[in-house]
Amino acid sequence: MGSRSKTVRDPVHGYIEVEPALLPLVDSPLLQRLRLVRQLGFAYLVYPGANHTRFEHSLGAMHLAARLCRHLELDADLTRAVTGAALLHDVGHGPFSHVTESFLIARLGRAHQEIRGIVEASGAAELLRDAGVEPDEVCRLVAGDHPLAGIIQGELDVDRMDYLRRDAHYTGVPYGTVDTERLIRSIRVTGHGFAIDEGGIAAAESLLIARTLMRPSVYYHHVARIAEGMFALALALHLAEPGAEESTRSLLSLDDGGCLQALLGSSSPETQMLVRRIMTRQLYKRAIYVGHDQVNTAALPSVPDPVFALSASKAIAELAGVRPHQVIVDAPPFPRDLSMEVRISRGSGTVPLDERSPMIRTLNETRRGQWRLGVYAPAEVRDQVEEAAVDFLHVRPATRQERLPL
């Protein structure tokens, strides 16, 4: 192992320094795979510049984690564990990042934050030990089971600090402004966990505003959601084929391109068709696209549920008289409230952020208003799918005169 660090030029943070002990981890196949996994899934179909990857995001998160550790005056060993965790925090993602998360949970019994098995099987555990870091500590940091896990998995973590700025940079939208320097300098460790000084309230609000504005423009843009729904349906149909279940683990360990190629070779003709349509941007259209005031959100799943989506799609397709693969139901989880755990350091005690920032309540109302239930179908059957979906989902008429565009 060399004694010199490596400097990487990053378009978001400038120069990022990778310390010598972590260089073998950066060069490992486990991390290098992330060069071929897009950070934003299918958002590139909306924003042509959104081709950045989980690899560069991981380097950015590591960079911010190192800065935060210096600010908190953590010792060298603990700093290396935290920066190693930031570097590895996304290695558990499947192809197209969050698009395959529900399949990881339903079929492999793990979320992407649960990286212990991957770290051990890939040889990364040995690389961490060579760097003087216990793999167990890194895995607990990533999973949220560590006193300092809030640096990696928290309301104001380095993961969000990086991806909001990075996603805004590559999509070109002007909403990802986050004052990371001020935010890092304002963070403190208290008996309640992490808190920020009162002087950091505006910086914390900038991150929460960025998250709120980026949701409809980027993370939940309807075109990206349609492509994600088509891909998820293609994957579900492929895995339902005889013998395909055995290949689930290997399929979900592929990168984006490898997964698409595997699905193009599926024995399911519907899977092949859906993937080809995605690759040529011949996407389904919105049959319905409604807010929470038009549906009973309590009857919808609280987490992404492919079983619910498939059963609802089949029921609507039957009512509409179309084939099952021609209907996709997209019922994202109803957004939870922002930042209830972030606290403001004030003298000898702390108070919740929402008690000092009236803006939080406004942002939470905005997020609830942004939520949409979508049903998608090919253009030639959209009208009958719309009628069936309205009936099956008990969609109420819009409360406003204008109708959301389809």
Sequence and secondary structure as in RCSB ss.txt:
>XXXX:A:sequence
MGSRSKTVRDPVHGYIEVEPALLPLVDSPLLQRLRLVRQLGFAYLVYPGANHTRFEHSLGAMHLAARLCRHLELD
ADLTRAVTGAALLHDVGHGPFSHVTESFLIARLGRAHQEIRGIVEASGAAELLRDAGVEPDEVCRLVAGDHPLAG
IIQGELDVDRMDYLRRDAHYTGVPYGTVDTERLIRSIRVTGHGFAIDEGGIAAAESLLIARTLMRPSVYYHHVAR
IAEGMFALALALHLAEPGAEESTRSLLSLDDGGCLQALLGSSSPETQMLVRRIMTRQLYKRAIYVGHDQVNTAAL
PSVPDPVFALSASKAIAELAGVRPHQVIVDAPPFPRDLSMEVRISRGSGTVPLDERSPMIRTLNETRRGQWRLGV
YAPAEVRDQVEEAAVDFLHVRPATRQERLPL
>XXXX:A:secstr
  SS EEEEETTTEEEEE GGGHHHHTSHHHHGGGGSBTTTTGGGT TT   BHHHHHHHHHHHHHHHHHHHT  
HHHHHHHHHHHHHTTTT BTTBGGGHHHHHHHHS  TT  HHHHHHHTHHHHHHHTT  HHHHHHHHHT STTGG
GTSSTT HHHHHHHHHHHHHH  TT    HHHHHHHEEEETTEEEEEGGGHHHHHHHHHHHHHHIIIIIT HHHH
HHHHHHHHHHHHHHTSTTGGGGHHHHHTS HHHHHHHHHT S HHHHHHHHHHHTT   EEEEEE GGGS GGGS
 SS  HHHHHHHHHHHHHHHTS GGG EEE       S SS EEEETTEEEEHHHH THHHHHHHHHHHH  EEE
EE GGGHHHHHHHHHHHTT    SSSS    
